[in-house]
Amino acid sequence: FAQEYFKLFNENGYRPDQWGDVGLEYRNLVGLPGGVSSPYAKQLIQVSQENGDKLDFAKGKGDDPDRRALCFVMDSTEYPFF
């Protein structure tokens, strides 16, 4: 999953839809059980680095902005996907 996800971003951290679709509902985020504390978060960062290190990561709070080259890691147990 992570390798395919990082292919969505160019060398500057832009998604192809970055210019047309903007706002909170289009922010970059990944939901993981435990969020940034998850062992999957460490794997996500490792795969990002292996694929050009195009993104920075931050702990998601739920009302995070849509920012270029920034991916929010949400705790999927606290913020479940519906």
FIKOLZA-1660 file (N, C-alpha, C; in steps of 0.1 Angstrom, whole numbers, plus 5000, padded with zeros to 4 digits):
% residues 82
   i   px   py   pz ch aa at
   1 5008 4988 5000  A  F  N
   1 5000 5000 5000  A  F CA
   1 5009 5013 5000  A  F  C
   2 5018 5013 5009  A  A  N
   2 5026 5025 5011  A  A CA
   2 5034 5029 4998  A  A  C
   3 5040 5019 4991  A  Q  N
   3 5047 5021 4979  A  Q CA
   3 5038 5028 4968  A  Q  C
   4 5026 5022 4967  A  E  N
   4 5016 5028 4957  A  E CA
   4 5012 5042 4961  A  E  C
   5 5010 5044 4974  A  Y  N
   5 5006 5057 4979  A  Y CA
   5 5016 5068 4976  A  Y  C
   6 5029 5065 4978  A  F  N
   6 5039 5075 4975  A  F CA
   6 5041 5078 4961  A  F  C
   7 5037 5069 4952  A  K  N
   7 5037 5071 4938  A  K CA
   7 5028 5082 4933  A  K  C
   8 5018 5085 4942  A  L  N
   8 5008 5096 4939  A  L CA
   8 5015 5110 4939  A  L  C
   9 5027 5111 4945  A  F  N
   9 5033 5124 4947  A  F CA
   9 5045 5126 4938  A  F  C
  10 5046 5139 4933  A  N  N
  10 5058 5141 4925  A  N CA
  10 5070 5145 4934  A  N  C
  11 5081 5148 4928  A  E  N
  11 5093 5151 4935  A  E CA
  11 5092 5162 4945  A  E  C
  12 5082 5171 4943  A  N  N
  12 5080 5182 4952  A  N CA
  12 5069 5180 4962  A  N  C
  13 5063 5168 4962  A  G  N
  13 5053 5164 4972  A  G CA
  13 5039 5168 4968  A  G  C
  14 5037 5171 4955  A  Y  N
  14 5023 5175 4950  A  Y CA
  14 5016 5163 4945  A  Y  C
  15 5003 5162 4948  A  R  N
  15 4995 5152 4942  A  R CA
  15 4990 5157 4929  A  R  C
  16 4986 5148 4919  A  P  N
  16 4980 5153 4907  A  P CA
  16 4968 5162 4908  A  P  C
  17 4960 5160 4919  A  D  N
  17 4948 5167 4920  A  D CA
  17 4950 5180 4929  A  D  C
  18 4962 5182 4933  A  Q  N
  18 4965 5193 4943  A  Q CA
  18 4960 5207 4938  A  Q  C
  19 4960 5209 4925  A  W  N
  19 4957 5222 4919  A  W CA
  19 4942 5224 4918  A  W  C
  20 4934 5214 4917  A  G  N
  20 4919 5216 4916  A  G CA
  20 4911 5213 4928  A  G  C
  21 4915 5202 4935  A  D  N
  21 4907 5198 4947  A  D CA
  21 4915 5203 4960  A  D  C
  22 4909 5212 4967  A  V  N
  22 4916 5217 4979  A  V CA
  22 4907 5217 4991  A  V  C
  23 4912 5218 5003  A  G  N
  23 4904 5219 5015  A  G CA
  23 4906 5206 5024  A  G  C
  24 4900 5207 5035  A  L  N
  24 4902 5196 5045  A  L CA
  24 4899 5182 5040  A  L  C
  25 4889 5181 5032  A  E  N
  25 4885 5168 5027  A  E CA
  25 4895 5162 5017  A  E  C
  26 4905 5170 5013  A  Y  N
  26 4915 5166 5003  A  Y CA
  26 4929 5165 5009  A  Y  C
  27 4930 5166 5022  A  R  N
  27 4943 5166 5029  A  R CA
  27 4949 5152 5028  A  R  C
  28 4962 5151 5028  A  N  N
  28 4969 5138 5028  A  N CA
  28 4968 5132 5042  A  N  C
  29 4963 5120 5043  A  L  N
  29 4963 5113 5056  A  L CA
  29 4962 5098 5054  A  L  C
  30 4968 5092 5065  A  V  N
  30 4967 5077 5065  A  V CA
  30 4962 5074 5079  A  V  C
  31 4953 5065 5080  A  G  N
  31 4947 5061 5093  A  G CA
  31 4954 5048 5097  A  G  C
  32 4960 5047 5109  A  L  N
  32 4966 5035 5114  A  L CA
  32 4961 5033 5129  A  L  C
  33 4959 5021 5133  A  P  N
  33 4956 5018 5147  A  P CA
  33 4968 5023 5155  A  P  C
  34 4966 5032 5164  A  G  N
  34 4976 5037 5173  A  G CA
  34 4983 5050 5167  A  G  C
  35 4979 5054 5155  A  G  N
  35 4984 5066 5149  A  G CA
  35 4999 5066 5148  A  G  C
  36 5005 5077 5152  A  V  N
  36 5020 5079 5150  A  V CA
  36 5027 5069 5159  A  V  C
  37 5021 5063 5169  A  S  N
  37 5027 5054 5178  A  S CA
  37 5027 5039 5172  A  S  C
  38 5020 5038 5162  A  S  N
  38 5019 5024 5156  A  S CA
  38 5032 5020 5149  A  S  C
  39 5035 5007 5150  A  P  N
  39 5047 5002 5143  A  P CA
  39 5046 5004 5128  A  P  C
  40 5033 5005 5123  A  Y  N
  40 5031 5008 5109  A  Y CA
  40 5035 5022 5105  A  Y  C
  41 5035 5031 5114  A  A  N
  41 5039 5045 5111  A  A CA
  41 5054 5045 5108  A  A  C
  42 5062 5037 5115  A  K  N
  42 5076 5037 5112  A  K CA
  42 5079 5030 5099  A  K  C
  43 5071 5020 5095  A  Q  N
  43 5072 5014 5082  A  Q CA
  43 5068 5024 5071  A  Q  C
  44 5058 5032 5074  A  L  N
  44 5054 5042 5064  A  L CA
  44 5065 5052 5061  A  L  C
  45 5071 5057 5071  A  I  N
  45 5082 5066 5070  A  I CA
  45 5094 5060 5062  A  I  C
  46 5097 5047 5065  A  Q  N
  46 5108 5040 5059  A  Q CA
  46 5105 5039 5044  A  Q  C
  47 5093 5035 5040  A  V  N
  47 5089 5034 5026  A  V CA
  47 5089 5047 5019  A  V  C
  48 5085 5058 5026  A  S  N
  48 5086 5071 5021  A  S CA
  48 5100 5075 5017  A  S  C
  49 5109 5072 5026  A  Q  N
  49 5123 5075 5024  A  Q CA
  49 5129 5067 5012  A  Q  C
  50 5125 5055 5011  A  E  N
  50 5129 5046 5000  A  E CA
  50 5124 5051 4986  A  E  C
  51 5113 5059 4987  A  N  N
  51 5106 5064 4975  A  N CA
  51 5109 5078 4972  A  N  C
  52 5120 5084 4977  A  G  N
  52 5123 5098 4974  A  G CA
  52 5121 5107 4985  A  G  C
  53 5116 5103 4996  A  D  N
  53 5114 5111 5008  A  D CA
  53 5106 5124 5005  A  D  C
  54 5095 5123 4998  A  K  N
  54 5088 5135 4993  A  K CA
  54 5078 5141 5003  A  K  C
  55 5075 5134 5014  A  L  N
  55 5065 5139 5023  A  L CA
  55 5071 5140 5037  A  L  C
  56 5066 5149 5045  A  D  N
  56 5068 5150 5059  A  D CA
  56 5055 5144 5066  A  D  C
  57 5056 5140 5078  A  F  N
  57 5045 5134 5085  A  F CA
  57 5042 5142 5098  A  F  C
  58 5029 5142 5102  A  A  N
  58 5025 5149 5114  A  A CA
  58 5014 5141 5120  A  A  C
  59 5012 5142 5133  A  K  N
  59 5001 5136 5140  A  K CA
  59 4988 5143 5136  A  K  C
  60 4978 5136 5131  A  G  N
  60 4965 5141 5127  A  G CA
  60 4957 5144 5139  A  G  C
  61 4949 5155 5139  A  K  N
  61 4940 5159 5150  A  K CA
  61 4926 5159 5146  A  K  C
  62 4923 5158 5133  A  G  N
  62 4909 5157 5128  A  G CA
  62 4905 5170 5120  A  G  C
  63 4911 5181 5123  A  D  N
  63 4908 5193 5115  A  D CA
  63 4920 5199 5108  A  D  C
  64 4929 5190 5104  A  D  N
  64 4942 5194 5098  A  D CA
  64 4940 5200 5085  A  D  C
  65 4949 5209 5081  A  P  N
  65 4948 5216 5068  A  P CA
  65 4953 5207 5057  A  P  C
  66 4950 5211 5045  A  D  N
  66 4954 5205 5032  A  D CA
  66 4967 5212 5029  A  D  C
  67 4979 5205 5031  A  R  N
  67 4992 5211 5028  A  R CA
  67 5000 5203 5019  A  R  C
  68 5007 5209 5010  A  R  N
  68 5016 5202 5001  A  R CA
  68 5027 5195 5009  A  R  C
  69 5030 5182 5005  A  A  N
  69 5041 5174 5010  A  A CA
  69 5040 5171 5025  A  A  C
  70 5027 5172 5031  A  L  N
  70 5025 5169 5045  A  L CA
  70 5014 5158 5046  A  L  C
  71 5017 5147 5052  A  C  N
  71 5007 5136 5054  A  C CA
  71 5004 5135 5069  A  C  C
  72 4992 5136 5072  A  F  N
  72 4988 5134 5086  A  F CA
  72 4985 5119 5089  A  F  C
  73 4990 5115 5100  A  V  N
  73 4988 5101 5105  A  V CA
  73 4978 5101 5116  A  V  C
  74 4966 5096 5113  A  M  N
  74 4955 5096 5122  A  M CA
  74 4954 5082 5130  A  M  C
  75 4950 5083 5142  A  D  N
  75 4948 5071 5150  A  D CA
  75 4934 5066 5146  A  D  C
  76 4934 5055 5139  A  S  N
  76 4921 5050 5134  A  S CA
  76 4912 5044 5145  A  S  C
  77 4918 5042 5157  A  T  N
  77 4909 5037 5168  A  T CA
  77 4902 5049 5174  A  T  C
  78 4908 5061 5174  A  E  N
  78 4902 5073 5179  A  E CA
  78 4893 5080 5168  A  E  C
  79 4898 5079 5156  A  Y  N
  79 4890 5085 5145  A  Y CA
  79 4887 5074 5135  A  Y  C
  80 4877 5066 5137  A  P  N
  80 4874 5055 5128  A  P CA
  80 4869 5059 5115  A  P  C
  81 4872 5052 5105  A  F  N
  81 4867 5054 5091  A  F CA
  81 4853 5049 5089  A  F  C
  82 4844 5058 5084  A  F  N
  82 4831 5053 5081  A  F CA
  82 4828 5054 5066  A  F  C
% end
